[in-house]
Amino acid sequence: MTGRGLLVAGTTSDAGKSVVTAGICRWLVRQGVKVAPFKAQNMSLNSFVTREGAEIGRAQAMQAQACRVEPTALMNPVLLKPGGERRSQVVLLGKPVGEMSARGYHGGRQQRLLGTVLDCLAELRGTYDAVICEGAGSPAEINLRRTDIVNMGIARGAGLPVLVVGDIDRGGVFASFFGTVALLSPEDQALVAGFLVNKFRGDVSLLAPGLDMLRDLTGRPAYGVLPYRHGLGIDEEDGLRVSLRGTVRESAVAPPVGEDVLRVAVCAIPLMSNFTDVDALAAEPGVVVRFVDRPEELADADLVVVPGTRGTVRALEWLRERGLADALARRAAEGRPVLGVCGGFQILGGHIEDDVESRRGHVDGLGILPVRVRFAREKTLTRPVGEALGEPVEGYEIHHGVADVHGGEPFLDGCRVGQTWGTHWHGSLESDGFRRAFLREVAAAAGRRFVPAPDTSFAALREEQLDRLGDLIEQHADTDALWRLIESGAPQGLPFIPPGAPA
């Protein structure tokens, strides 16, 4: 029997679609349902490598973990990775197939991919009891509806019922719900089954009259009201929201084990990718992580991280323009810890030859690490396993740059000179023993009486967070009605709300 399904759409970007999708997945798997996530098209600089060497969005990898299944390229067949000059790299079924402008993509290429994404969804539905799909942005983007393959396009193509999520913390949620439905065609509206309120603070009884009015106006019920929750800590789709100066990742609430905290400053470089690498640091009691964009903000940092980026040369120029490049060089000369990951590792090297990403040819790096980088057209997509600091380490690699290391001490696939470290490996800090050993080295070099907690398990913390998402659905959504929707599809006879989509 073909698997059941549901599309989780949103009134806006960042309404909570990823969180709700993961929560529904975790709730279902706890009921014994074999479930998989799906997002037809994702635009994100946070990506992950599956075991078969395919690149997908990190949000879908997180949702697969919520389902307790291994992520595959079928779960995110189209990934767009924004780059410079209004262009994005198009990753199809886990492999890059070229760079396109937004106009070129929406002008025809996107619609031609509809058959591919529907085939992927059909394969998942033939394998799993249920597939919970996530939309993108809003389904009521009337300028993009003709070529849509991720919201109502996929819902119509696969006959999926649609649940619309709204972020009430932003305000205007009732207008957003009503307007979303009212801007859809009659055929699209017939699949929109109802609403889910997200991030509510306060007394739910005060919201009830509004939900009753919304049902009277649209003929569609609310399937639940999810309360606002701090510190869910799931992988996010892109770095725009955290790239602002001073934004702080939420850290574990447990007190430090040692006498001192450890301060980590992450350079908020342009096109920052896989900033989730520092989540494992923020999970350590006594580690404070913040994103910075000024050199004076590095002064009190015990560790500075230069993260990955989709634009290595552009990020390098930004660091120089801001004065951060000089500050990093001073830190390295003084023996104060610096960690470069992927694009950050490349920036710390001496020479970059880039005829692929920026097409700038030869560019001088910061010259802190003895590394020459040449950008290859073929992208490296691997899941390496190794050892560092006497501890086992796992990670994943996503990069065009090929590093030629000609000095320093070996460190994963990169090198270390003094207290400056560089590697292409994302996710290495999720290996608990290695993370603790690395933090001990950082604390010693920084002169901090910081002691890593002996029992912090990043994998266990992530499982706890996913269970919290499942609890939100189980405790605050109408799960019986939600299951009927997943099992049977959108109710028949849902009313049309004018004016509908423009001609």
MIVOLO-260031 format. One line per field, with one value per residue (C-alpha): residue in one letter; x negated, y negated, z negated; residue number from 1. Coordinates in nm, 3 decimals, m for minus. Each point is the difference from the previous one (the first is absolute). Example, Ala and Ser with C-alpha at 12.3 -4.5 7.8 and 13.67 -1.06 7.14 Angstrom:
2
residuo	a/s
u	m1.230/m0.137
v	0.450/m0.344
w	m0.780/0.066
num	1/2
//
This chain:
503
residuo	m/t/g/r/g/l/l/v/a/g/t/t/s/d/a/g/k/s/v/v/t/a/g/i/c/r/w/l/v/r/q/g/v/k/v/a/p/f/k/a/q/n/m/s/l/n/s/f/v/t/r/e/g/a/e/i/g/r/a/q/a/m/q/a/q/a/c/r/v/e/p/t/a/l/m/n/p/v/l/l/k/p/g/g/e/r/r/s/q/v/v/l/l/g/k/p/v/g/e/m/s/a/r/g/y/h/g/g/r/q/q/r/l/l/g/t/v/l/d/c/l/a/e/l/r/g/t/y/d/a/v/i/c/e/g/a/g/s/p/a/e/i/n/l/r/r/t/d/i/v/n/m/g/i/a/r/g/a/g/l/p/v/l/v/v/g/d/i/d/r/g/g/v/f/a/s/f/f/g/t/v/a/l/l/s/p/e/d/q/a/l/v/a/g/f/l/v/n/k/f/r/g/d/v/s/l/l/a/p/g/l/d/m/l/r/d/l/t/g/r/p/a/y/g/v/l/p/y/r/h/g/l/g/i/d/e/e/d/g/l/r/v/s/l/r/g/t/v/r/e/s/a/v/a/p/p/v/g/e/d/v/l/r/v/a/v/c/a/i/p/l/m/s/n/f/t/d/v/d/a/l/a/a/e/p/g/v/v/v/r/f/v/d/r/p/e/e/l/a/d/a/d/l/v/v/v/p/g/t/r/g/t/v/r/a/l/e/w/l/r/e/r/g/l/a/d/a/l/a/r/r/a/a/e/g/r/p/v/l/g/v/c/g/g/f/q/i/l/g/g/h/i/e/d/d/v/e/s/r/r/g/h/v/d/g/l/g/i/l/p/v/r/v/r/f/a/r/e/k/t/l/t/r/p/v/g/e/a/l/g/e/p/v/e/g/y/e/i/h/h/g/v/a/d/v/h/g/g/e/p/f/l/d/g/c/r/v/g/q/t/w/g/t/h/w/h/g/s/l/e/s/d/g/f/r/r/a/f/l/r/e/v/a/a/a/a/g/r/r/f/v/p/a/p/d/t/s/f/a/a/l/r/e/e/q/l/d/r/l/g/d/l/i/e/q/h/a/d/t/d/a/l/w/r/l/i/e/s/g/a/p/q/g/l/p/f/i/p/p/g/a/p/a
u	0.000/m0.126/m0.116/0.206/m0.117/0.030/m0.148/m0.096/0.015/m0.050/0.138/m0.360/m0.358/m0.112/0.357/m0.122/0.057/m0.325/0.073/0.362/m0.100/m0.263/0.246/0.266/m0.263/m0.118/0.359/0.086/m0.308/0.080/0.341/m0.172/0.050/m0.280/m0.038/m0.234/m0.046/0.001/m0.072/0.014/m0.214/m0.208/m0.200/m0.266/m0.368/0.024/m0.035/m0.095/m0.155/0.190/m0.176/0.025/m0.181/0.300/0.039/0.336/0.126/m0.092/0.362/0.098/m0.286/0.130/0.355/m0.129/m0.152/0.339/0.136/m0.288/m0.097/m0.314/0.029/m0.012/0.003/0.365/0.096/m0.129/m0.037/m0.067/m0.234/m0.083/m0.316/m0.009/m0.322/m0.110/0.163/0.355/m0.096/0.038/m0.160/0.263/m0.047/0.217/0.037/m0.301/m0.241/m0.073/0.121/m0.086/0.047/0.315/0.148/0.336/0.156/m0.146/0.111/0.356/0.018/0.028/m0.255/0.199/0.321/m0.188/m0.107/0.357/0.000/m0.327/0.118/0.336/m0.185/m0.214/0.309/0.176/m0.299/0.003/0.378/m0.045/m0.255/0.138/0.336/0.007/m0.203/0.011/m0.091/m0.123/0.082/m0.213/0.079/0.372/0.232/0.165/m0.298/0.225/m0.292/m0.162/0.301/m0.028/m0.340/0.046/m0.127/m0.026/0.335/0.332/m0.174/m0.109/0.329/0.202/m0.234/0.009/0.348/m0.132/0.207/m0.155/m0.042/m0.090/m0.226/0.001/m0.240/0.225/m0.301/m0.045/0.357/0.268/0.043/0.377/m0.044/m0.288/0.206/0.300/m0.209/m0.200/0.315/0.171/m0.290/0.013/0.194/0.312/m0.197/m0.276/0.244/0.168/m0.316/m0.051/0.154/m0.074/m0.246/m0.254/m0.093/m0.367/m0.198/0.295/m0.066/0.275/0.345/0.133/0.360/m0.047/m0.087/0.298/0.255/m0.233/m0.044/0.379/0.038/m0.271/0.185/0.323/m0.176/m0.192/0.180/m0.330/m0.099/m0.315/m0.177/m0.175/m0.179/m0.368/m0.152/m0.320/m0.300/m0.356/m0.311/0.136/m0.340/0.090/m0.195/0.110/0.038/m0.224/m0.229/0.170/0.171/m0.317/m0.243/0.095/m0.260/0.049/0.241/m0.070/0.067/0.192/m0.235/0.067/0.143/m0.225/m0.269/m0.368/m0.189/m0.317/m0.048/0.009/0.224/m0.146/0.095/0.029/0.032/0.118/m0.079/0.333/m0.149/0.210/0.178/m0.077/0.071/0.040/m0.022/0.161/m0.358/m0.015/0.322/m0.202/m0.213/0.310/0.133/m0.295/0.070/m0.213/m0.058/0.147/0.030/0.072/m0.019/m0.212/m0.092/m0.244/m0.367/0.041/0.246/m0.283/m0.196/0.160/0.062/m0.180/0.066/0.081/0.170/m0.011/0.289/0.084/0.122/0.138/m0.220/m0.357/m0.153/0.289/m0.025/m0.375/0.053/0.266/m0.239/m0.260/0.248/0.120/m0.346/0.070/m0.276/m0.265/0.156/m0.015/m0.364/m0.084/0.176/m0.191/m0.332/0.080/0.086/0.369/0.235/0.158/0.197/0.075/0.260/0.036/0.012/m0.145/m0.290/m0.059/m0.001/m0.274/m0.227/m0.261/0.132/0.338/0.042/0.369/0.130/0.321/0.179/m0.103/m0.195/m0.257/m0.302/m0.294/0.083/m0.224/0.143/m0.084/m0.321/0.049/m0.004/m0.238/0.272/0.060/0.357/0.112/0.370/0.105/0.318/0.085/0.139/m0.136/0.289/m0.119/0.059/m0.356/m0.094/m0.332/m0.180/m0.131/m0.132/0.011/0.376/0.218/0.166/0.272/0.097/0.115/m0.157/0.171/m0.244/m0.148/m0.333/m0.281/m0.260/m0.371/m0.143/m0.376/m0.085/0.127/0.128/0.266/0.354/0.280/m0.040/m0.159/m0.272/m0.086/m0.263/m0.029/0.354/0.144/0.191/0.151/0.210/0.259/0.195/0.341/0.163/m0.325/0.093/0.303/m0.244/0.012/m0.346/m0.171/0.199/m0.100/m0.368/0.009/0.163/m0.262/m0.271/0.182/0.048/m0.366/m0.114/0.246/m0.101/0.357/0.088/0.267/0.075/0.220/0.291/m0.091/0.341/0.135/0.130/0.091/0.192/0.204/0.073/0.122/0.226/0.142/0.070/0.176/0.207/0.097/0.127/0.201/0.138/0.117/0.209/0.127/0.100/0.119/0.136/0.319/m0.188/0.313/0.105/m0.357/m0.025/0.333/m0.140/m0.321/0.191/0.296/m0.101/0.176/0.371/0.243/0.206/m0.234/0.139/m0.164/m0.118/0.000/m0.164/m0.228/m0.314/m0.032/0.052
v	0.000/m0.347/m0.183/m0.272/m0.361/m0.361/m0.330/m0.246/m0.348/m0.334/m0.351/m0.131/0.114/0.095/0.066/0.327/0.247/0.189/0.030/0.108/0.253/0.148/0.003/0.183/0.248/0.073/0.030/0.246/0.219/0.025/0.137/0.274/m0.165/0.041/m0.360/m0.207/m0.376/m0.170/m0.347/m0.027/m0.312/m0.160/m0.322/0.023/m0.043/0.261/0.338/0.356/0.300/0.328/0.335/0.046/m0.331/m0.221/m0.360/m0.096/m0.273/0.041/m0.055/0.315/0.193/m0.114/0.102/0.341/0.037/m0.092/0.292/0.223/0.078/m0.064/m0.313/0.044/m0.225/0.095/m0.207/m0.325/0.046/m0.369/m0.214/m0.360/m0.144/m0.380/m0.154/m0.339/m0.220/0.133/0.351/0.335/0.337/0.257/0.337/0.271/0.336/m0.081/m0.112/m0.353/m0.049/m0.367/m0.363/m0.192/m0.343/m0.022/m0.121/0.291/0.254/m0.128/m0.070/0.365/0.229/0.029/0.115/0.266/0.152/0.065/0.351/0.082/m0.114/0.178/0.320/m0.034/m0.057/0.297/0.223/m0.108/0.051/0.349/0.079/m0.172/0.001/m0.381/m0.284/m0.343/m0.266/m0.350/m0.296/m0.309/m0.364/m0.049/0.193/m0.332/m0.145/m0.086/m0.113/0.344/0.233/0.094/0.163/0.115/0.349/m0.019/m0.131/0.035/0.136/0.309/0.015/m0.001/0.239/0.255/m0.067/m0.104/m0.173/m0.326/m0.129/m0.371/m0.106/m0.359/m0.171/m0.188/m0.152/m0.224/m0.129/m0.003/0.376/m0.005/m0.233/0.217/0.319/m0.154/m0.176/0.312/0.196/m0.290/m0.043/0.362/0.141/0.210/0.316/m0.093/m0.110/0.340/0.153/m0.250/0.186/m0.235/m0.190/0.046/m0.292/m0.005/m0.186/m0.107/m0.170/m0.039/0.135/0.217/m0.071/m0.360/0.124/0.236/m0.261/m0.101/0.361/0.046/m0.311/0.125/0.328/m0.186/m0.216/0.277/0.324/0.137/0.088/m0.059/0.330/m0.134/m0.285/0.066/m0.200/m0.200/0.206/m0.125/0.196/0.262/m0.012/0.173/m0.048/m0.310/m0.050/m0.300/m0.235/m0.332/m0.016/0.069/m0.199/m0.325/m0.141/0.105/0.286/0.267/0.369/0.141/0.194/0.283/m0.122/0.220/m0.194/0.031/0.297/m0.205/m0.346/m0.189/m0.019/0.025/m0.275/0.091/m0.268/0.111/m0.236/m0.068/0.007/m0.047/0.308/0.179/0.370/0.281/m0.233/0.295/0.123/m0.214/0.142/0.275/m0.266/m0.188/0.326/0.020/m0.142/m0.310/m0.070/m0.328/m0.036/m0.325/m0.127/m0.311/m0.236/m0.248/0.051/m0.134/0.283/0.250/m0.156/0.199/0.318/0.314/0.162/m0.160/0.213/m0.088/0.211/0.140/m0.222/0.036/m0.296/0.047/m0.292/m0.233/0.094/m0.061/m0.350/m0.067/0.102/m0.242/m0.285/0.041/0.022/0.354/0.142/m0.198/0.099/0.368/m0.033/m0.163/0.276/0.266/m0.175/m0.025/0.370/m0.062/0.272/m0.029/0.274/m0.015/0.239/0.070/m0.346/m0.143/0.247/m0.113/m0.367/0.068/0.144/m0.178/0.023/0.062/0.083/m0.041/0.032/0.168/m0.179/m0.367/0.040/m0.241/0.215/m0.044/m0.163/m0.031/0.154/m0.114/0.204/0.139/0.367/0.163/0.091/m0.058/0.042/0.072/0.000/0.309/0.019/0.334/m0.045/0.214/0.169/0.255/0.129/0.045/0.181/m0.049/m0.084/m0.323/m0.093/0.369/0.022/0.145/m0.260/0.010/m0.281/m0.088/m0.201/m0.233/m0.210/m0.082/m0.112/0.258/m0.071/0.063/0.002/m0.053/m0.043/m0.010/0.292/0.228/m0.075/0.205/m0.076/m0.338/m0.123/m0.181/m0.268/m0.105/m0.069/m0.050/0.300/0.064/0.279/0.061/0.227/m0.125/0.162/0.112/m0.175/0.227/0.282/m0.034/0.123/m0.208/m0.312/0.033/0.051/m0.302/m0.221/0.104/m0.115/m0.328/m0.063/0.067/m0.235/m0.268/0.033/0.084/0.234/0.155/0.371/0.178/0.189/0.370/0.128/m0.239/0.205/m0.214/0.288/0.049/m0.373/m0.003/0.297/m0.183/m0.305/0.211/0.164/m0.348/m0.074/0.323/m0.097/m0.336/0.177/0.271/m0.242/m0.305/0.122/0.190/0.317/0.203/m0.260/m0.028/0.375/0.002/m0.273/0.195/0.322/m0.119/m0.330/m0.336/0.006/m0.023/m0.313/m0.260/m0.344/m0.234/m0.329/m0.288/m0.160/0.296/m0.011/m0.277/0.110
w	0.000/0.086/m0.310/m0.156/0.004/m0.111/0.114/m0.277/0.155/m0.169/0.018/0.020/m0.001/m0.352/m0.113/m0.148/0.285/m0.065/m0.372/0.052/0.266/m0.231/m0.289/0.202/0.118/m0.355/m0.127/0.277/m0.046/m0.371/0.105/0.197/0.341/0.255/0.114/0.220/0.056/0.339/0.134/0.376/0.019/m0.271/0.011/m0.266/m0.072/m0.276/0.162/m0.088/0.175/0.000/m0.025/0.377/0.053/0.085/m0.120/m0.155/m0.233/m0.365/m0.099/0.190/m0.160/m0.340/0.096/0.108/m0.344/m0.146/0.206/m0.119/0.359/0.204/0.218/0.379/0.306/0.062/m0.305/0.155/0.376/0.078/m0.211/0.093/m0.155/0.034/0.128/0.124/0.263/m0.055/0.106/m0.168/0.045/0.094/m0.171/0.155/m0.172/m0.214/0.276/0.131/0.359/0.055/m0.100/0.090/m0.056/m0.176/0.326/0.193/m0.258/m0.041/0.372/0.092/m0.164/m0.323/0.165/0.199/m0.331/m0.115/0.146/m0.176/m0.343/0.041/0.090/m0.316/m0.212/0.158/m0.076/m0.365/m0.024/0.139/m0.271/m0.310/m0.177/0.007/0.152/m0.166/0.253/m0.074/0.221/0.053/m0.073/0.059/0.236/0.091/0.191/0.294/0.216/m0.027/0.002/0.368/m0.050/m0.362/m0.081/m0.378/m0.132/0.181/0.307/m0.190/m0.195/0.322/0.176/m0.283/m0.140/m0.341/m0.268/m0.118/m0.356/m0.018/m0.290/m0.126/m0.242/m0.242/m0.176/0.306/m0.020/0.269/0.003/0.074/0.296/0.121/m0.021/0.176/0.264/0.078/0.084/0.178/0.246/0.119/0.293/m0.068/0.083/m0.246/m0.270/0.016/m0.147/m0.285/m0.293/m0.290/m0.213/m0.277/m0.225/m0.098/m0.271/m0.216/m0.334/m0.257/m0.076/0.285/m0.108/0.113/0.349/0.030/0.121/0.283/0.106/0.002/0.217/0.235/0.040/0.074/0.258/0.177/m0.084/m0.125/m0.358/m0.199/m0.065/m0.307/m0.176/m0.071/m0.287/0.036/m0.106/m0.053/0.084/0.238/0.168/0.327/0.323/0.187/0.372/0.050/m0.183/0.067/m0.336/m0.198/0.209/m0.173/m0.238/m0.359/0.058/m0.258/0.037/m0.292/m0.227/m0.240/m0.330/m0.213/m0.191/0.097/m0.140/m0.047/m0.147/0.333/0.304/0.350/0.246/0.369/0.270/0.345/0.287/0.174/0.349/0.317/0.136/m0.326/0.039/m0.249/m0.299/m0.180/m0.051/m0.315/m0.147/m0.165/m0.172/m0.118/m0.146/m0.241/m0.350/m0.046/0.371/0.125/0.379/0.182/0.358/0.060/0.282/m0.160/m0.093/m0.355/m0.067/0.034/m0.286/m0.285/0.201/m0.111/0.337/0.335/0.266/0.368/0.132/0.340/0.281/0.350/0.104/m0.126/0.191/m0.082/m0.370/0.009/0.140/m0.265/m0.278/0.137/0.043/m0.359/m0.154/m0.113/0.220/m0.188/m0.332/0.097/0.104/m0.334/m0.191/0.188/m0.060/m0.372/m0.023/m0.072/0.133/0.345/0.179/0.373/0.141/0.373/0.164/m0.322/0.031/0.358/m0.108/m0.257/0.269/0.210/0.356/0.166/0.367/0.079/0.356/m0.118/m0.284/0.030/0.328/m0.141/0.076/m0.240/m0.335/m0.305/m0.316/m0.352/0.001/m0.350/0.101/0.253/0.247/0.369/0.123/0.355/0.082/0.199/0.205/m0.159/m0.351/m0.283/m0.183/m0.255/m0.354/m0.136/m0.320/m0.177/m0.322/m0.150/m0.344/m0.084/0.055/0.280/0.224/0.264/0.234/0.350/0.280/0.251/0.201/0.340/m0.147/0.002/m0.269/0.048/m0.353/m0.006/m0.365/m0.356/m0.205/0.155/m0.120/0.154/0.375/m0.073/m0.231/m0.319/m0.058/m0.364/m0.114/0.350/0.130/0.342/0.151/0.271/m0.234/m0.103/m0.302/m0.166/m0.326/m0.034/m0.091/m0.380/m0.094/0.267/m0.093/m0.365/0.091/0.234/m0.265/m0.255/0.243/0.062/m0.373/m0.072/0.277/m0.115/m0.365/m0.103/m0.286/0.217/m0.026/0.260/m0.150/m0.006/0.106/0.265/0.291/0.300/0.161/m0.317/m0.026/0.359/m0.071/m0.302/0.216/0.264/m0.273/m0.121/0.350/m0.003/m0.341/0.138/0.264/m0.234/m0.276/0.195/0.334/0.075/0.084/0.084/0.257/0.123/0.056/0.189/0.222/0.069/0.058/0.203/0.159/m0.001/m0.088/0.289/0.057/m0.150/0.090/0.249/m0.149/0.250/0.183/0.073/0.209/0.264/0.357
num	1/2/3/4/5/6/7/8/9/10/11/12/13/14/15/16/17/18/19/20/21/22/23/24/25/26/27/28/29/30/31/32/33/34/35/36/37/38/39/40/41/42/43/44/45/46/47/48/49/50/51/52/53/54/55/56/57/58/59/60/61/62/63/64/65/66/67/68/69/70/71/72/73/74/75/76/77/78/79/80/81/82/83/84/85/86/87/88/89/90/91/92/93/94/95/96/97/98/99/100/101/102/103/104/105/106/107/108/109/110/111/112/113/114/115/116/117/118/119/120/121/122/123/124/125/126/127/128/129/130/131/132/133/134/135/136/137/138/139/140/141/142/143/144/145/146/147/148/149/150/151/152/153/154/155/156/157/158/159/160/161/162/163/164/165/166/167/168/169/170/171/172/173/174/175/176/177/178/179/180/181/182/183/184/185/186/187/188/189/190/191/192/193/194/195/196/197/198/199/200/201/202/203/204/205/206/207/208/209/210/211/212/213/214/215/216/217/218/219/220/221/222/223/224/225/226/227/228/229/230/231/232/233/234/235/236/237/238/239/240/241/242/243/244/245/246/247/248/249/250/251/252/253/254/255/256/257/258/259/260/261/262/263/264/265/266/267/268/269/270/271/272/273/274/275/276/277/278/279/280/281/282/283/284/285/286/287/288/289/290/291/292/293/294/295/296/297/298/299/300/301/302/303/304/305/306/307/308/309/310/311/312/313/314/315/316/317/318/319/320/321/322/323/324/325/326/327/328/329/330/331/332/333/334/335/336/337/338/339/340/341/342/343/344/345/346/347/348/349/350/351/352/353/354/355/356/357/358/359/360/361/362/363/364/365/366/367/368/369/370/371/372/373/374/375/376/377/378/379/380/381/382/383/384/385/386/387/388/389/390/391/392/393/394/395/396/397/398/399/400/401/402/403/404/405/406/407/408/409/410/411/412/413/414/415/416/417/418/419/420/421/422/423/424/425/426/427/428/429/430/431/432/433/434/435/436/437/438/439/440/441/442/443/444/445/446/447/448/449/450/451/452/453/454/455/456/457/458/459/460/461/462/463/464/465/466/467/468/469/470/471/472/473/474/475/476/477/478/479/480/481/482/483/484/485/486/487/488/489/490/491/492/493/494/495/496/497/498/499/500/501/502/503
//
